[in-house]
Amino acid sequence: MSHNTFGHLFRVTTWGESHGAALGCVIDGCPPRIRFTQGEIQAELDKRRPGQSRFVTQRREPDEVKVLSGFVLDGDGTTMISTGTPISMMIENVDQRSKDYGEIARQYRPGHADYTYHMKYGIRDHRGGGRSSARETAARVAAGALARKLLPEMTVRGALISMGEKQIDRANWDWNFIGDAENPFFTPDRASVPVFADYLDGIRKAGSSVGAVIEIVAEGVPAGLGAPIYAKLDQDIASNLMSINAVKGVEIGNGFEAARITGEQNADEMRMGNDDKPIFLSNNAGGILGGISTGQAIVARFAVKPTSSILTPRQSIDVDGNNVDVMTKGRHDPCVGIRAVPIGEAMVACAIADHYLRHRGQTGRV
Ligand SMILES: Cc1cc2nc3c(=O)[nH]c(=O)nc-3n(C[C@H](O)[C@H](O)[C@H](O)COP(=O)(O)O)c2cc1C
């Protein structure tokens, strides 16, 4: 199976299956002399880790990362300094329960990759979906942690802004609340926690699932990253986000809303600031014009579908062409959008880091 790599200069290859011994990534193209610690990478992985609340899958994966290559240790014995050679990272799988998947070995689960995967490759690891399992995204989060290090001025943050039919109140937006111990949803709106909790409890108890929308905001990105046609920054951010399991829609800036408003409303007007730098009076474009970053915040949103594995039986077929009813047991996220937040952050960070290196290579400017 080819196509396990993304990025051009910050090039990430992921490997491994959810029910194999381990999974990981190799980052080819990380510049030399980037300082990072295993703890910083682990902190990002901890955000995505399963089993942290009753609202996510109860798999108990510690997701402990080991950095295997591509660095020398600084004198403090903790800080790693990249050498410019491939950085390999590994995460062991410790909590597989393959028997949960026994019954579906010969059935195609609706909404999953089972049918297409089988049609394409003629062989599949039915336990957890093999390469199409979202467990693979742990490796992307590890790569994203390193990507952030290339642009120390940049912050990439994500928030869950709606779950099913429930939405946050944007007037209550507080980034600081996202890491709060009382916030299992990555919501920036404290008041939405009991609303999401009640709603998702009901969904979970009914054996069902629900989708979500996530917003990613990257600040401190310099103007000039991207290119006007085949390497648009928005194109590559959208591609990276769309590559995440269960993502069915991506928008940049005001996205689909731009099609509903007039040119006057949509134009991001400019004025000269006091420091001789331009200021934009709005950011409908989401920080990207003509495929190139403006220096404003980059804003992307993505829609995640409801988890396909549900306890309510759904009609399907098996590999022998029989009609069957599929009820998916096992431990599943009732709303995969929650754990998709750090994955979205990582994929945006990787796209920006890649463009930062490409910009440097082409213009000699940073
Ligand atoms: C963090 C995360 C966790 C996921 N966990 C599950 C899960 O527990 N059960 C499930 O049916 N799908 C889960 N998915 C979604 C499936 O991996 C995905 O729907 C499936 O591979 C088919 O791909 P597609 O939805 O992109 O077409 C998860 C997705 C993400 C991003």
The ligand as an ORCA input file, in Angstrom:
! r2SCAN-3c Opt
* xyz 0 1
  C      -9.888     10.261     16.790
  C     -10.773      9.378     15.978
  C     -11.283      8.232     16.560
  C     -12.129      7.389     15.837
  N     -12.669      6.318     16.474
  C     -13.630      5.617     15.836
  C     -14.341      4.604     16.527
  O     -14.113      4.359     17.715
  N     -15.282      3.911     15.835
  C     -15.623      4.219     14.532
  O     -16.518      3.628     13.970
  N     -14.948      5.177     13.862
  C     -13.986      5.874     14.476
  N     -13.336      6.860     13.792
  C     -13.659      7.105     12.384
  C     -13.171      6.008     11.446
  O     -11.794      5.802     11.573
  C     -13.535      6.375      9.994
  O     -14.853      6.794      9.920
  C     -13.339      5.170      9.071
  O     -11.988      4.846      8.996
  C     -13.858      5.441      7.648
  O     -13.215      6.534      7.070
  P     -13.991      7.842      6.589
  O     -15.019      8.147      7.647
  O     -12.938      8.896      6.511
  O     -14.642      7.536      5.258
  C     -12.466      7.709     14.485
  C     -11.932      8.850     13.895
  C     -11.103      9.707     14.632
  C     -10.581     10.955     13.992
*
